[in-house]
Amino acid sequence: MPHSNNKPGKGYKKVYPIFIFLTIIVMVSAAYYYFVTREDLLLEGRRQTEVAATEKAEMVFQWFEERRSEGRYLARNPELTENLAQFGTNIPAINMEKIRAGFERLKNNHDYITIALLDINGKTVLLTGEATNGNSTNNLATDDNQSQKPNSINSPKAKNNDNTGKNNQNQTTENNTKNNDNTGKNNQNQTAENNTTANNTNSGNSPLKNRTPQFDSLDQFVDHTPLADNQPSLDIFTAVRLHNGEIGGIIYQKIAIASEFSNIFLTKEKYKTETRNRLFYFYNDKIYPIIDTLKPFTIADYPGKESVGYIIIKMAKSGKEGKLQGVGLEKIDKIGNLQKVKNYGLLVYSAITTGAAEKPLLPITILLGIIVLATIVVSGLATSLLVKKQELTLSKKLSETEAFLESLREEMSDGFILVDHDLRVVTVNSKPLAFMGTTRENLVGKLLPEIFDNFEDTFIYHNIQEVIRTGKAVLSTDYIKSRDIYFQGKFYPISRGIAIFFSDITEETKLKQKMDETHAQLQALTSHLQQATENEREAIAREIHDELGQVLSVMKINLSMMKNIIKSGVNDRVKDNLLNEVEVMSKNIDKTVKQLRRIITELRPEVLDHLGFVAAVEWLVDESKARSSVKFSINTNFEEIELDKMTSTALFRIIQESCTNIIRHSEATTATIDMNLDNGIFRIKIRDNGRGFDSTVKKGYTSFGLIGMRERAKLANAEFSVESEIGKGTVISLTMKLS
């Protein structure tokens, strides 16, 4: 038994490095996956806090914009503007109650501390809610007498408007007194009562105390400083523009925002429950928490650069926003995002602890440990099984490869034979088996000389010898006469021997031969037609010279003689001679006319143009009878048929050529032309009882009459056929479908 190189344990030594390498790869992959997953989780936490902060900032901004819109709505109320335009701030009580009702409805919708109507000096005209004493801790310091007012409030037009209101009030009181003294007094008393109420209300400080409103393009002034109060609020002042463009009053809104924003920030998050959202107000380098219990803080409270408080203040001072990470306000590591609320000096801070963000890592870590352990165990078991299965796997792969190669050989369109260097058949596909009518077992393993008789005389032998001699591929085309088959062979030298590919190209070769033959016929026909045209011209010239030329020459001589006789005088005898000459000339002229008509008819029968196809064929039959001893006859099942000029000419010439061939070559005694029209199918058969010919034998390119008839049939879109046997005559058939 031969000694085996596969000693026990040798396979294991080869596999152990693979096992160790695989274990290292799994552990490194697990560690890599752990850290990548951790980064992804932190990134997801940052994305969540960014989404939450952006959403909350937008909600706060929209909430402020809605409150400003409410102020503009009150300032543009037609009832308010019309009363201010007519009465100034001395609005009648009944009208004031209607305006108050609108203020009360709006106040009840939100947590307004106050909604009030101020005059242009900042004094309260109408109040809902708490008194507007303006004692904000953040009001800019100054004395009441030094408080500046906006130019539009202090303009002369505004003052005149106020005086006009008072005059209108006095005028109204005077007119009412004249018309109804009691009614006038009551109105006057009511107005006085209203003024007393307003003055009592104005006894406090003005909401504009220490503040100079700078109205924007929407006639509004928003004061953020009350956000830093113990009870943070927002003051909104909206100018009431009259129809003449002057300011008739000011709508004052003071709203507590802590409770409103608690609804926004403390509702259940649609993100992770660990996400914490805060609202800050940054003022004078200090952060004021709005909705939680944190105390206001400065950078001194969080001096460390890793502190979130330090980072928030730095970002607020520089006007930046975005992601941040550090030790949170509760001394816990956090990742978060800071977003500004546009135009309002507020900051939204959303954060999540890094521990909460990394919480999904725990099951992943356990799973990775299990995977690593399972990998080590499975790899150990696989190592022992791998060596045992190597030979089986290799054998299976060899079988699969052989099957794959076999399928490729069978799918090839060419026949395939592989022989070794001794010319012994190694393998074949099914194509040569089908061609040779044998089985694979009768070919594989045999030598080529055992398979092919007279092997050294075959093209296979010569091509193989050429491959052996040159070491290059050989391409050849060969003909097997006994089977009338053309083969294209390809012989390739390979390491194992010679690969032979062959394909049957009989159909393509014969088609090419037929095309070459047809091309040669067409060339010969073209040459024949040119020669026939020249012969026709020569015959016409000869006819004109021999027939017409001689007659015309005699007539010319006779005319000259008659001219001389007439000049010399005539007698009765001469006169008789002249009459005889005239008679002869008349007969010659008639003969000449007949000759011209015959020539013209042979060139183009007039009857075909004037009387139609059937009459032209009947004339042709009569002419053929007159020129030969063949008894021609014609049979039709119709009187006339409508054909276009090209079709009628082509069919007429075919019949004419057939009649000429019958007269010249057939040695027939009778010939019949049958023409039938049935259901739009026109058939013509020309039969004779002549000697016939073998129609299966090719006659080279000399049968130009038949070639010409076949080409004319194509012009007429007709099917052309010839049937003939030696001693049994000939039948020419034409079939065409009429449109």
Residue pairs with C-beta under 8 A, 6 or more apart in sequence:
11 386
11 387
11 390
12 383
12 384
12 387
15 383
15 386
15 387
16 383
18 383
19 379
19 380
19 383
22 375
22 379
23 372
23 375
23 376
23 379
26 371
26 372
26 375
26 376
27 372
30 368
30 369
30 371
30 372
33 364
33 368
34 361
34 364
34 365
34 368
37 360
37 361
37 364
38 358
38 361
41 357
41 358
41 360
41 361
42 335
42 354
42 357
42 358
44 357
45 272
45 335
45 352
45 354
45 356
45 357
46 323
46 335
46 337
48 271
48 272
48 275
48 350
48 352
49 275
49 323
49 335
49 336
49 337
49 350
49 351
49 352
50 323
50 337
50 339
50 350
51 271
52 269
52 271
52 275
52 277
52 337
52 350
53 277
53 336
53 337
53 338
53 339
53 348
53 349
53 350
54 337
54 339
56 264
56 265
56 277
56 279
56 339
56 348
56 350
57 339
57 340
57 341
57 342
57 346
57 348
59 264
60 261
60 264
60 279
60 341
60 344
60 346
60 348
61 341
61 342
61 343
61 344
63 260
63 261
63 264
64 222
64 234
64 341
64 343
64 344
67 110
67 234
67 236
67 253
67 255
68 218
68 220
68 222
68 236
68 238
70 106
70 253
71 220
71 236
71 238
71 251
71 253
72 218
72 219
72 220
72 238
73 106
74 80
74 102
74 103
74 106
74 115
74 238
74 251
75 219
75 238
75 239
75 240
75 241
75 251
76 241
77 99
77 102
79 95
79 98
79 99
79 102
80 99
80 117
80 240
80 249
81 240
81 241
81 242
81 243
81 248
83 91
83 92
83 95
83 96
83 99
84 91
84 165
84 240
84 242
84 248
84 249
85 161
85 242
85 243
85 244
85 248
86 165
86 168
87 95
87 165
87 168
87 169
88 161
88 162
88 164
88 165
88 166
88 168
88 169
88 248
89 119
89 125
89 162
89 165
89 198
89 249
90 165
90 166
90 169
90 191
90 194
90 195
91 99
91 125
91 194
92 187
92 190
92 191
92 194
93 190
93 191
93 193
93 194
96 126
96 194
99 117
99 126
100 126
100 128
103 115
103 116
103 117
103 126
103 128
104 128
106 112
106 115
107 115
107 128
107 129
110 255
110 260
111 255
111 256
111 257
111 259
111 260
112 128
112 129
112 253
112 254
112 255
112 256
113 129
113 130
113 233
113 254
113 255
113 256
114 127
114 128
114 129
114 130
114 131
114 132
114 207
114 252
114 253
114 254
115 128
115 129
115 251
115 252
115 253
115 254
116 124
116 125
116 126
116 127
116 128
116 129
116 132
116 207
116 251
116 252
117 124
117 125
117 126
117 127
117 240
117 249
117 250
117 251
117 252
118 124
118 125
118 132
118 206
118 207
118 208
118 237
118 249
118 250
118 251
118 252
119 125
119 162
119 249
119 250
120 149
120 153
120 154
120 158
120 162
120 247
120 248
120 249
120 250
121 149
121 153
121 206
122 147
122 149
122 206
122 207
122 208
122 209
122 250
123 198
123 202
123 206
124 131
124 132
124 198
124 201
124 202
124 204
124 206
124 207
125 198
125 249
127 201
129 254
130 254
131 201
131 204
132 204
132 206
132 207
132 252
132 254
133 204
133 205
133 207
134 204
134 205
134 206
134 207
134 208
134 209
134 210
134 211
135 205
135 209
136 225
136 226
136 229
136 235
137 228
137 229
138 225
138 226
138 228
138 229
138 283
139 209
139 210
139 211
139 225
140 210
140 211
140 212
141 210
142 210
144 205
144 206
144 209
147 206
147 208
147 209
147 210
147 211
147 212
148 212
149 208
149 212
150 212
150 213
150 214
150 215
152 158
152 215
152 239
152 246
152 247
153 247
155 246
157 244
157 246
158 246
158 247
158 248
161 242
161 244
161 246
161 248
169 191
172 187
173 184
173 187
173 188
173 191
174 184
175 184
176 183
176 184
176 187
176 188
177 184
177 185
177 188
178 184
207 235
207 237
207 252
207 254
208 237
208 250
211 223
213 221
213 237
213 250
214 221
215 221
215 237
215 239
219 238
219 239
219 241
220 236
220 237
220 238
220 239
221 236
221 237
221 238
222 234
222 235
222 236
222 237
222 343
222 344
223 234
223 235
223 236
223 237
224 234
224 281
224 283
224 344
224 345
225 283
226 232
226 233
226 234
226 235
226 254
227 233
227 234
227 257
227 281
227 283
227 288
227 290
227 345
227 346
228 281
228 283
228 286
228 288
228 296
231 256
231 258
232 256
232 257
232 258
232 281
232 288
232 290
233 254
233 255
233 256
233 257
234 253
234 254
234 255
234 257
235 252
235 253
235 254
236 251
236 252
236 253
236 254
236 255
237 250
237 251
237 252
237 253
238 250
238 251
238 253
239 247
239 250
240 247
240 248
240 249
240 250
240 251
241 247
241 248
242 248
257 290
258 290
258 291
261 279
261 290
261 291
262 291
265 277
265 278
265 279
265 291
266 291
269 275
269 277
272 352
272 356
274 352
274 353
274 356
274 357
275 350
275 351
275 352
276 350
276 351
276 352
277 348
277 349
277 350
278 289
278 291
278 292
278 294
278 348
278 349
278 350
278 351
279 289
279 290
279 291
279 346
279 347
279 348
279 349
280 287
280 288
280 289
280 290
280 312
280 316
280 346
280 347
280 348
280 349
281 287
281 288
281 290
281 345
281 346
281 347
282 288
282 313
282 316
282 317
282 345
282 346
282 347
283 345
285 298
285 299
285 313
285 317
286 296
286 297
286 298
287 296
287 297
287 298
287 309
287 312
287 313
287 316
287 347
288 296
289 295
289 296
290 346
294 329
297 309
298 313
299 309
299 310
299 313
299 314
301 309
302 308
302 309
302 310
302 313
302 329
303 310
304 310
304 327
305 311
306 326
306 327
307 326
307 327
308 324
308 326
308 327
308 328
308 329
308 334
308 336
308 351
309 329
310 326
311 324
311 326
312 324
312 338
312 347
312 349
315 321
315 322
315 324
315 338
316 338
316 347
319 340
320 338
321 338
321 339
321 340
321 347
322 337
322 338
323 335
323 336
323 337
324 335
324 336
324 337
324 338
325 333
325 334
325 335
325 336
325 354
326 333
326 334
327 333
327 334
328 334
328 336
328 351
328 353
332 353
332 355
333 353
333 354
333 355
334 351
334 352
334 353
334 354
335 351
335 352
335 354
335 357
336 349
336 350
336 351
336 352
337 349
337 350
337 351
338 347
338 348
338 349
339 347
339 348
339 350
340 346
340 347
340 348
341 347
341 348
409 416
409 427
409 429
410 429
410 430
412 429
412 431
412 501
413 503
414 431
414 490
414 501
414 502
414 503
415 428
415 429
415 431
415 432
415 435
415 501
415 502
415 503
416 427
416 428
416 429
416 431
416 432
416 499
416 500
416 501
417 425
417 427
417 428
417 432
417 443
417 499
417 500
417 502
418 425
418 426
418 427
418 428
418 496
418 497
418 498
418 499
418 500
419 425
419 426
419 448
419 464
419 497
419 498
419 500
420 426
420 496
420 497
421 497
422 447
423 447
423 448
423 449
423 464
423 497
424 445
424 446
424 447
424 448
425 443
425 444
425 445
425 446
425 447
425 448
425 451
426 444
426 496
426 497
427 444
428 440
428 443
428 444
431 502
432 443
432 502
433 439
433 440
433 443
435 504
436 443
443 451
448 455
448 460
448 461
448 464
449 455
449 456
452 458
452 460
455 461
459 476
459 478
459 487
459 489
460 489
460 500
463 474
463 476
463 489
463 491
464 491
464 498
466 474
466 491
467 473
467 474
467 491
467 492
467 493
467 498
468 493
468 498
471 493
472 493
473 490
473 491
473 492
473 493
474 489
474 490
474 491
475 488
475 489
475 490
475 491
476 488
476 489
476 491
477 486
477 487
477 488
477 489
477 505
477 509
478 486
478 487
478 489
479 485
479 486
479 487
480 486
480 487
484 506
485 504
485 506
486 504
486 505
486 506
486 509
486 510
487 502
487 503
487 504
487 505
488 502
488 503
488 505
489 500
489 501
489 502
490 500
490 501
490 502
491 498
491 499
491 500
492 498
492 499
492 500
492 501
520 701
521 701
521 707
524 701
524 704
525 701
525 704
525 707
525 708
525 711
528 704
528 708
529 708
532 704
540 599
540 603
543 595
543 599
544 599
547 592
547 595
548 592
548 595
548 596
551 588
551 591
551 592
551 595
552 592
554 588
555 585
555 588
555 589
558 581
558 584
558 585
559 585
561 581
562 578
562 581
565 574
565 577
565 578
566 578
570 578
600 606
605 616
605 619
605 620
605 652
607 615
607 616
607 619
608 615
608 616
608 648
608 649
608 652
612 640
612 641
612 648
613 640
613 641
613 643
613 648
613 651
613 652
614 636
614 638
614 639
614 640
614 641
614 675
616 648
616 652
617 634
617 652
617 655
617 673
617 675
618 634
620 652
620 655
620 656
620 659
621 632
621 633
621 634
621 659
621 673
624 630
624 632
624 659
624 662
624 663
624 671
625 631
625 632
627 663
628 663
629 669
630 662
630 663
630 668
630 669
630 670
630 671
630 688
631 669
631 670
631 671
632 659
632 670
632 671
632 672
632 673
633 670
633 671
633 672
633 673
634 672
634 673
634 674
634 675
635 672
635 673
635 674
635 675
636 674
636 675
636 676
637 675
637 676
637 677
637 678
638 675
638 676
638 677
641 677
641 682
641 738
643 651
646 715
646 716
647 715
647 716
647 717
647 736
650 712
650 713
650 715
650 716
650 718
651 684
651 712
651 716
651 718
651 734
653 712
654 684
654 709
654 712
654 713
654 720
654 732
654 734
655 673
655 684
655 686
657 705
657 708
657 709
658 686
658 709
658 732
659 671
659 686
660 705
661 705
662 668
662 671
662 686
662 688
662 690
665 690
666 688
666 690
666 691
666 692
666 729
666 730
667 690
667 691
668 688
668 689
668 690
668 691
668 729
669 689
670 688
670 689
671 686
671 687
671 688
671 689
672 685
672 686
672 687
672 688
673 684
673 685
673 686
674 683
674 684
674 685
674 687
675 682
675 683
675 684
676 682
676 683
677 683
677 738
680 737
680 738
681 735
681 736
681 737
681 738
682 735
682 736
682 737
682 738
683 733
683 734
683 735
684 733
684 734
684 735
685 731
685 732
685 733
685 734
686 731
686 732
687 729
687 730
687 731
688 729
688 730
689 729
690 729
690 730
691 726
691 727
691 729
692 724
692 725
692 726
692 727
692 728
692 729
692 730
693 724
693 726
693 730
694 724
694 725
694 726
695 722
695 723
695 724
695 725
701 707
706 722
709 720
709 732
710 720
713 719
713 720
713 734
714 720
716 734
716 736
717 736
717 737
718 734
718 735
718 736
719 733
719 734
719 735
719 736
720 732
720 733
720 734
721 732
721 733
722 730
722 731
722 732
722 733
723 730
723 731
723 733
724 730
724 731
